[in-house]
């Protein structure tokens, strides 16, 4: 009965968001007329660019406001307990500026969800140089770590699920301070980075060791129209003062992303190991299929997308897998050794990922051989709004 109530609330929240977003554009129209909806969105989003100079010899080419908001209603419950709430998941605001044609200055901050104080630490503060041929780039400063694995290399602005998977949250860092470089050679992409082991609200004291990453990718469609095969590596030197990286000496991710027409499939195998704090090795498989159900559905330029995900993760010892922080930890605590989860949801992209509504449900379960509190089986229901500019 309780699950039925949760489902009704989810549907209601999604319908309210859906009606609010579509009411401004009326009923379905012919494609030639309804394209005005996308044009209208573009004119609004273009307002965030405060200055534009197309002269590539000028010192300042552009100056733009940038930001994102992710808000979501969540409910999680099992046979014994439940919890619910609204989560201002991400509120980020800042500026970006193109300088001397080849340099991009990026400065963004987290905004507190209680708005008092408004500032809640830096998100990014970096400068990126790109060669004129666009084959090489280097970025230095405080960076969002989007360099390892299928889900972590996808910005939160574009992920198809509400949250990344368990192993991503347990193994991958958030923001880091360091230098990252990327090179494109025909069908091959190479990347490397060196990062400080510590991070604060702004930058780093550079007194807690280091981490280094590398990646290799090659165009490999396999059975798809297009696709890429990746191998990503991350090494942590194990400094005890490290607070920027998780307690694993090496992380390896092998993954492939392919797309054929409306169908897309991502496959990722990730391993985390090494003797830091005596944590057991962990490993797992993530499968993310998506399918574009309806294009130009109601307002022109919109898309209704089905997104699913299956995760399975294991550890080589007891209590090697942590209960996911969102949102299972609201009703259960502890660790386990065998995790599975299945997610299914609908994403309604009104203006691509720049403005979308999301609704989804996830079933998660954890086994705990040591029987000390980490075992659970629950359902999580979510509905939310996401936009960025």
Order of alpha helices (4+ residues) and beta strands (2+ residues): alpha-alpha-beta-beta-beta-beta-beta-beta-alpha-beta-beta-beta-beta-beta-beta-beta-beta-beta-beta-beta-beta-beta
